[in-house]
């Protein structure tokens, strides 16, 4: 591991529709379909500017099309030193179950959209899969496209168990979630950055790209992601913050919805009632994230995920 401890903060810019589909609510009302890119994305830009840190923005390619304001916002973020990365074209939760050619299209089309609309100099070099998992077919597509890192593995049994419980409860009530259960072998992935195995990316191998797993606590494997700091109990936030400050690399993942506000953004109760993070006002969440980042800056050097991959690839 590098002598200086590193923290990479990233934001998955999942559209509101993704959450409607997870909860089996159908398609969202028209007025909130572009809330994340139009209203929330600028909030993240302001947050990172106030904190003085770079970040990595994982973009769903389709959300950029016909949204000039989002294209402008991302260009400005890229010019300010933030990284624009690939989160597929249409955000299919079943990406790993799709045929090889469809997987390649999802990755390639998103890459092309970002490159054409944001600029060749900001072409993505990193990827995160919807649903926190990749298999051999996805890894082959990424290495074939020349990507330098993946950041999809999320070795958190507590998160996986909670997902099973929620999806099971929905099924019993006759509702179907768009989310899928990933291969549980992914829960055994290393916690630290590593080079993945071509056929079993959840194990160490010799693939040319670097896997940067989303951070979980070392013993309990509780996920240390934006939701914890947006809506988790204060005692758990303090415990998690103390724990990650002992790590050499903290891959801190947030979602666009973490800075959404149910009231200010007119998000319907049918979704807000199911998303704990939406029940917290934006101003309170912003304050929490800003305080958290400032605390982390005492121990970590903040970098983009692409910069982290460059620094760590010699170590793995």
FIKOL-632581 format. One record per residue (C-alpha): chain; x, y, z; residue number from 1. Coordinates in nm, 2 decimals, decimal comma, padded with zeros to 4 digits, m for minus. Layout:
# residues N
+---+--------+--------+--------+-----+
| c |     xx |     yy |     zz |   k |
+---+--------+--------+--------+-----+
| A |      X |      Y |      Z | NUM |
...
+---+--------+--------+--------+-----+
This chain:
# residues 316
+---+--------+--------+--------+-----+
| c |     xx |     yy |     zz |   k |
+---+--------+--------+--------+-----+
| A |  00,00 |  00,00 |  00,00 |   1 |
| A |  00,12 |  00,36 | m00,07 |   2 |
| A |  00,29 |  00,55 |  00,22 |   3 |
| A |  00,02 |  00,82 |  00,21 |   4 |
| A | m00,33 |  00,70 |  00,28 |   5 |
| A | m00,58 |  00,76 |  00,00 |   6 |
| A | m00,95 |  00,84 | m00,01 |   7 |
| A | m01,15 |  00,83 | m00,33 |   8 |
| A | m01,51 |  00,96 | m00,31 |   9 |
| A | m01,75 |  00,87 | m00,59 |  10 |
| A | m02,11 |  00,93 | m00,68 |  11 |
| A | m02,33 |  00,69 | m00,87 |  12 |
| A | m02,57 |  00,92 | m01,05 |  13 |
| A | m02,85 |  00,67 | m01,07 |  14 |
| A | m03,18 |  00,83 | m01,20 |  15 |
| A | m03,49 |  00,84 | m00,98 |  16 |
| A | m03,64 |  00,57 | m01,21 |  17 |
| A | m03,38 |  00,32 | m01,08 |  18 |
| A | m03,53 |  00,36 | m00,73 |  19 |
| A | m03,89 |  00,34 | m00,85 |  20 |
| A | m03,80 |  00,01 | m01,03 |  21 |
| A | m03,62 | m00,13 | m00,72 |  22 |
| A | m03,93 | m00,07 | m00,52 |  23 |
| A | m04,16 | m00,21 | m00,78 |  24 |
| A | m04,34 |  00,12 | m00,83 |  25 |
| A | m04,33 |  00,13 | m01,21 |  26 |
| A | m04,21 |  00,45 | m01,39 |  27 |
| A | m04,17 |  00,77 | m01,20 |  28 |
| A | m04,38 |  01,09 | m01,27 |  29 |
| A | m04,24 |  01,30 | m01,54 |  30 |
| A | m04,14 |  01,59 | m01,31 |  31 |
| A | m03,88 |  01,38 | m01,12 |  32 |
| A | m03,73 |  01,18 | m01,40 |  33 |
| A | m03,43 |  01,41 | m01,44 |  34 |
| A | m03,41 |  01,53 | m01,08 |  35 |
| A | m03,07 |  01,38 | m01,01 |  36 |
| A | m02,90 |  01,53 | m01,32 |  37 |
| A | m03,08 |  01,86 | m01,32 |  38 |
| A | m03,11 |  01,95 | m00,95 |  39 |
| A | m02,88 |  01,72 | m00,75 |  40 |
| A | m02,57 |  01,71 | m00,96 |  41 |
| A | m02,49 |  02,08 | m00,91 |  42 |
| A | m02,52 |  02,02 | m00,53 |  43 |
| A | m02,25 |  01,77 | m00,54 |  44 |
| A | m02,03 |  02,01 | m00,74 |  45 |
| A | m02,08 |  02,27 | m00,48 |  46 |
| A | m02,02 |  02,03 | m00,19 |  47 |
| A | m01,69 |  01,91 | m00,34 |  48 |
| A | m01,58 |  02,27 | m00,41 |  49 |
| A | m01,66 |  02,36 | m00,05 |  50 |
| A | m01,47 |  02,06 |  00,08 |  51 |
| A | m01,18 |  02,11 | m00,16 |  52 |
| A | m01,17 |  01,75 | m00,28 |  53 |
| A | m01,18 |  01,58 | m00,62 |  54 |
| A | m01,44 |  01,31 | m00,69 |  55 |
| A | m01,54 |  01,05 | m00,94 |  56 |
| A | m01,89 |  01,07 | m01,10 |  57 |
| A | m02,03 |  00,75 | m01,24 |  58 |
| A | m02,27 |  00,84 | m01,52 |  59 |
| A | m02,55 |  00,65 | m01,68 |  60 |
| A | m02,51 |  00,73 | m02,04 |  61 |
| A | m02,88 |  00,76 | m02,13 |  62 |
| A | m02,93 |  01,03 | m01,87 |  63 |
| A | m02,70 |  01,26 | m02,06 |  64 |
| A | m02,89 |  01,25 | m02,38 |  65 |
| A | m03,12 |  01,55 | m02,44 |  66 |
| A | m03,01 |  01,71 | m02,11 |  67 |
| A | m02,78 |  02,00 | m02,22 |  68 |
| A | m02,77 |  02,14 | m01,86 |  69 |
| A | m02,63 |  01,81 | m01,73 |  70 |
| A | m02,37 |  01,80 | m02,01 |  71 |
| A | m02,25 |  02,15 | m01,92 |  72 |
| A | m02,24 |  02,06 | m01,55 |  73 |
| A | m02,03 |  01,75 | m01,61 |  74 |
| A | m01,79 |  01,94 | m01,84 |  75 |
| A | m01,74 |  02,20 | m01,57 |  76 |
| A | m01,68 |  01,93 | m01,31 |  77 |
| A | m01,43 |  01,76 | m01,54 |  78 |
| A | m01,25 |  02,09 | m01,59 |  79 |
| A | m01,24 |  02,13 | m01,22 |  80 |
| A | m01,05 |  01,81 | m01,18 |  81 |
| A | m01,32 |  01,56 | m01,12 |  82 |
| A | m01,33 |  01,22 | m01,30 |  83 |
| A | m01,62 |  01,11 | m01,52 |  84 |
| A | m01,67 |  00,73 | m01,52 |  85 |
| A | m01,89 |  00,47 | m01,68 |  86 |
| A | m02,20 |  00,33 | m01,51 |  87 |
| A | m02,35 |  00,16 | m01,82 |  88 |
| A | m02,58 |  00,32 | m02,08 |  89 |
| A | m02,92 |  00,21 | m01,93 |  90 |
| A | m02,84 |  00,09 | m01,58 |  91 |
| A | m02,95 | m00,27 | m01,62 |  92 |
| A | m02,94 | m00,45 | m01,28 |  93 |
| A | m02,91 | m00,78 | m01,46 |  94 |
| A | m02,60 | m00,67 | m01,65 |  95 |
| A | m02,41 | m00,99 | m01,56 |  96 |
| A | m02,69 | m01,21 | m01,69 |  97 |
| A | m02,70 | m01,04 | m02,04 |  98 |
| A | m02,53 | m01,19 | m02,35 |  99 |
| A | m02,17 | m01,08 | m02,42 | 100 |
| A | m02,26 | m00,86 | m02,71 | 101 |
| A | m02,53 | m00,67 | m02,50 | 102 |
| A | m02,28 | m00,62 | m02,21 | 103 |
| A | m02,03 | m00,48 | m02,46 | 104 |
| A | m02,30 | m00,25 | m02,60 | 105 |
| A | m02,40 | m00,12 | m02,25 | 106 |
| A | m02,04 | m00,04 | m02,17 | 107 |
| A | m01,94 |  00,09 | m02,51 | 108 |
| A | m02,25 |  00,31 | m02,57 | 109 |
| A | m02,21 |  00,48 | m02,24 | 110 |
| A | m01,84 |  00,53 | m02,31 | 111 |
| A | m01,92 |  00,69 | m02,65 | 112 |
| A | m02,20 |  00,92 | m02,50 | 113 |
| A | m01,97 |  01,05 | m02,23 | 114 |
| A | m01,68 |  01,10 | m02,47 | 115 |
| A | m01,89 |  01,28 | m02,74 | 116 |
| A | m02,08 |  01,50 | m02,50 | 117 |
| A | m01,81 |  01,57 | m02,23 | 118 |
| A | m01,50 |  01,56 | m02,44 | 119 |
| A | m01,24 |  01,31 | m02,57 | 120 |
| A | m01,00 |  01,42 | m02,30 | 121 |
| A | m01,25 |  01,30 | m02,04 | 122 |
| A | m01,32 |  00,96 | m02,19 | 123 |
| A | m01,40 |  00,71 | m01,91 | 124 |
| A | m01,12 |  00,48 | m01,79 | 125 |
| A | m01,32 |  00,33 | m01,49 | 126 |
| A | m01,65 |  00,14 | m01,45 | 127 |
| A | m01,90 |  00,05 | m01,18 | 128 |
| A | m02,17 | m00,20 | m01,25 | 129 |
| A | m02,53 | m00,16 | m01,13 | 130 |
| A | m02,59 | m00,40 | m00,85 | 131 |
| A | m02,23 | m00,41 | m00,72 | 132 |
| A | m02,09 | m00,72 | m00,91 | 133 |
| A | m01,91 | m00,82 | m01,23 | 134 |
| A | m01,86 | m01,16 | m01,38 | 135 |
| A | m01,60 | m01,29 | m01,63 | 136 |
| A | m01,81 | m01,16 | m01,93 | 137 |
| A | m01,81 | m00,80 | m01,79 | 138 |
| A | m01,45 | m00,81 | m01,70 | 139 |
| A | m01,36 | m00,93 | m02,06 | 140 |
| A | m01,56 | m00,64 | m02,20 | 141 |
| A | m01,38 | m00,39 | m01,97 | 142 |
| A | m01,03 | m00,52 | m02,05 | 143 |
| A | m01,12 | m00,53 | m02,42 | 144 |
| A | m01,22 | m00,16 | m02,40 | 145 |
| A | m00,89 | m00,08 | m02,23 | 146 |
| A | m01,03 |  00,03 | m01,90 | 147 |
| A | m00,79 |  00,08 | m01,62 | 148 |
| A | m01,01 | m00,01 | m01,32 | 149 |
| A | m01,34 | m00,15 | m01,21 | 150 |
| A | m01,51 | m00,05 | m00,88 | 151 |
| A | m01,80 | m00,29 | m00,86 | 152 |
| A | m01,72 | m00,54 | m00,60 | 153 |
| A | m01,90 | m00,49 | m00,27 | 154 |
| A | m01,81 | m00,77 | m00,03 | 155 |
| A | m02,08 | m00,70 |  00,23 | 156 |
| A | m02,29 | m00,99 |  00,35 | 157 |
| A | m02,50 | m00,76 |  00,57 | 158 |
| A | m02,60 | m00,56 |  00,27 | 159 |
| A | m02,67 | m00,87 |  00,06 | 160 |
| A | m02,88 | m01,02 |  00,34 | 161 |
| A | m03,08 | m00,70 |  00,38 | 162 |
| A | m03,14 | m00,70 |  00,00 | 163 |
| A | m03,27 | m01,06 |  00,02 | 164 |
| A | m03,51 | m00,97 |  00,30 | 165 |
| A | m03,65 | m00,67 |  00,12 | 166 |
| A | m03,69 | m00,85 | m00,22 | 167 |
| A | m03,85 | m01,14 | m00,04 | 168 |
| A | m04,09 | m00,92 |  00,14 | 169 |
| A | m04,19 | m00,75 | m00,18 | 170 |
| A | m04,25 | m01,08 | m00,35 | 171 |
| A | m04,48 | m01,19 | m00,07 | 172 |
| A | m04,68 | m00,87 | m00,13 | 173 |
| A | m04,70 | m00,93 | m00,50 | 174 |
| A | m04,45 | m00,67 | m00,60 | 175 |
| A | m04,15 | m00,74 | m00,82 | 176 |
| A | m03,82 | m00,55 | m00,78 | 177 |
| A | m03,60 | m00,47 | m01,07 | 178 |
| A | m03,30 | m00,55 | m00,85 | 179 |
| A | m03,14 | m00,89 | m00,88 | 180 |
| A | m02,94 | m01,10 | m00,64 | 181 |
| A | m02,58 | m01,12 | m00,75 | 182 |
| A | m02,36 | m01,43 | m00,72 | 183 |
| A | m02,29 | m01,47 | m00,34 | 184 |
| A | m01,93 | m01,56 | m00,42 | 185 |
| A | m01,88 | m01,19 | m00,47 | 186 |
| A | m01,92 | m01,15 | m00,10 | 187 |
| A | m01,59 | m01,32 | m00,05 | 188 |
| A | m01,39 | m01,07 | m00,26 | 189 |
| A | m01,08 | m00,91 | m00,11 | 190 |
| A | m01,15 | m00,59 |  00,08 | 191 |
| A | m00,83 | m00,42 | m00,05 | 192 |
| A | m00,75 | m00,33 | m00,41 | 193 |
| A | m00,64 | m00,63 | m00,63 | 194 |
| A | m00,61 | m00,76 | m00,98 | 195 |
| A | m00,90 | m00,98 | m01,05 | 196 |
| A | m00,91 | m01,33 | m01,20 | 197 |
| A | m01,04 | m01,33 | m01,56 | 198 |
| A | m01,31 | m01,59 | m01,49 | 199 |
| A | m01,37 | m01,53 | m01,12 | 200 |
| A | m01,33 | m01,15 | m01,07 | 201 |
| A | m01,41 | m01,19 | m00,70 | 202 |
| A | m01,07 | m01,36 | m00,66 | 203 |
| A | m00,72 | m01,24 | m00,72 | 204 |
| A | m00,57 | m01,30 | m01,06 | 205 |
| A | m00,37 | m01,13 | m01,33 | 206 |
| A | m00,62 | m00,91 | m01,52 | 207 |
| A | m00,46 | m00,59 | m01,65 | 208 |
| A | m00,71 | m00,36 | m01,47 | 209 |
| A | m00,73 | m00,30 | m01,10 | 210 |
| A | m01,04 | m00,38 | m00,89 | 211 |
| A | m01,12 | m00,11 | m00,63 | 212 |
| A | m01,38 | m00,27 | m00,40 | 213 |
| A | m01,63 | m00,04 | m00,23 | 214 |
| A | m01,52 | m00,01 |  00,13 | 215 |
| A | m01,68 | m00,22 |  00,41 | 216 |
| A | m01,57 | m00,24 |  00,77 | 217 |
| A | m01,30 | m00,51 |  00,81 | 218 |
| A | m01,47 | m00,74 |  01,06 | 219 |
| A | m01,84 | m00,68 |  01,04 | 220 |
| A | m01,83 | m00,60 |  00,67 | 221 |
| A | m02,09 | m00,33 |  00,73 | 222 |
| A | m02,09 | m00,10 |  00,42 | 223 |
| A | m01,94 |  00,25 |  00,47 | 224 |
| A | m02,14 |  00,43 |  00,20 | 225 |
| A | m02,33 |  00,75 |  00,16 | 226 |
| A | m02,65 |  00,61 |  00,30 | 227 |
| A | m02,49 |  00,55 |  00,63 | 228 |
| A | m02,39 |  00,92 |  00,67 | 229 |
| A | m02,71 |  01,05 |  00,51 | 230 |
| A | m02,96 |  00,85 |  00,73 | 231 |
| A | m02,77 |  00,62 |  00,97 | 232 |
| A | m02,77 |  00,66 |  01,35 | 233 |
| A | m02,50 |  00,91 |  01,47 | 234 |
| A | m02,33 |  00,64 |  01,69 | 235 |
| A | m02,28 |  00,42 |  01,38 | 236 |
| A | m02,15 |  00,71 |  01,18 | 237 |
| A | m01,89 |  00,78 |  01,45 | 238 |
| A | m01,79 |  00,42 |  01,48 | 239 |
| A | m01,75 |  00,38 |  01,10 | 240 |
| A | m01,56 |  00,70 |  01,07 | 241 |
| A | m01,31 |  00,59 |  01,34 | 242 |
| A | m01,28 |  00,25 |  01,17 | 243 |
| A | m01,21 |  00,38 |  00,82 | 244 |
| A | m00,95 |  00,63 |  00,94 | 245 |
| A | m00,73 |  00,33 |  01,02 | 246 |
| A | m00,74 |  00,21 |  00,66 | 247 |
| A | m00,48 |  00,28 |  00,39 | 248 |
| A | m00,75 |  00,32 |  00,12 | 249 |
| A | m01,11 |  00,43 |  00,16 | 250 |
| A | m01,33 |  00,39 | m00,14 | 251 |
| A | m01,62 |  00,61 | m00,03 | 252 |
| A | m01,93 |  00,56 | m00,25 | 253 |
| A | m02,23 |  00,79 | m00,25 | 254 |
| A | m02,54 |  00,80 | m00,47 | 255 |
| A | m02,71 |  01,10 | m00,63 | 256 |
| A | m03,01 |  01,05 | m00,41 | 257 |
| A | m02,80 |  01,12 | m00,11 | 258 |
| A | m02,83 |  01,49 | m00,17 | 259 |
| A | m03,19 |  01,48 | m00,29 | 260 |
| A | m03,47 |  01,64 | m00,08 | 261 |
| A | m03,82 |  01,49 | m00,09 | 262 |
| A | m03,98 |  01,83 | m00,02 | 263 |
| A | m03,76 |  02,07 | m00,22 | 264 |
| A | m03,74 |  01,83 | m00,51 | 265 |
| A | m04,11 |  01,73 | m00,50 | 266 |
| A | m04,04 |  01,36 | m00,48 | 267 |
| A | m04,37 |  01,17 | m00,43 | 268 |
| A | m04,44 |  01,00 | m00,10 | 269 |
| A | m04,46 |  00,66 | m00,27 | 270 |
| A | m04,08 |  00,67 | m00,31 | 271 |
| A | m03,98 |  00,90 | m00,02 | 272 |
| A | m04,16 |  00,67 |  00,22 | 273 |
| A | m03,94 |  00,38 |  00,11 | 274 |
| A | m03,61 |  00,57 |  00,10 | 275 |
| A | m03,48 |  00,66 |  00,45 | 276 |
| A | m03,22 |  00,90 |  00,30 | 277 |
| A | m03,50 |  01,11 |  00,14 | 278 |
| A | m03,66 |  01,18 |  00,48 | 279 |
| A | m03,35 |  01,39 |  00,58 | 280 |
| A | m03,35 |  01,75 |  00,45 | 281 |
| A | m03,08 |  01,84 |  00,20 | 282 |
| A | m02,92 |  02,10 |  00,42 | 283 |
| A | m02,87 |  01,85 |  00,70 | 284 |
| A | m02,72 |  01,59 |  00,47 | 285 |
| A | m02,49 |  01,84 |  00,31 | 286 |
| A | m02,36 |  01,95 |  00,66 | 287 |
| A | m02,30 |  01,59 |  00,76 | 288 |
| A | m02,11 |  01,51 |  00,44 | 289 |
| A | m01,91 |  01,82 |  00,46 | 290 |
| A | m01,81 |  01,76 |  00,82 | 291 |
| A | m01,73 |  01,39 |  00,73 | 292 |
| A | m01,50 |  01,49 |  00,44 | 293 |
| A | m01,32 |  01,75 |  00,64 | 294 |
| A | m01,26 |  01,49 |  00,92 | 295 |
| A | m01,12 |  01,25 |  00,67 | 296 |
| A | m00,89 |  01,51 |  00,52 | 297 |
| A | m00,69 |  01,50 |  00,85 | 298 |
| A | m00,58 |  01,14 |  00,76 | 299 |
| A | m00,63 |  01,10 |  00,38 | 300 |
| A | m00,51 |  01,25 |  00,06 | 301 |
| A | m00,82 |  01,27 | m00,16 | 302 |
| A | m00,79 |  01,14 | m00,52 | 303 |
| A | m01,01 |  01,03 | m00,80 | 304 |
| A | m01,06 |  00,66 | m00,85 | 305 |
| A | m00,85 |  00,68 | m01,17 | 306 |
| A | m00,56 |  00,84 | m00,97 | 307 |
| A | m00,60 |  00,57 | m00,70 | 308 |
| A | m00,58 |  00,30 | m00,97 | 309 |
| A | m00,26 |  00,45 | m01,10 | 310 |
| A | m00,10 |  00,47 | m00,76 | 311 |
| A | m00,21 |  00,13 | m00,64 | 312 |
| A | m00,16 | m00,08 | m00,96 | 313 |
| A |  00,21 | m00,12 | m00,87 | 314 |
| A |  00,11 | m00,25 | m00,53 | 315 |
| A | m00,13 | m00,53 | m00,64 | 316 |
+---+--------+--------+--------+-----+
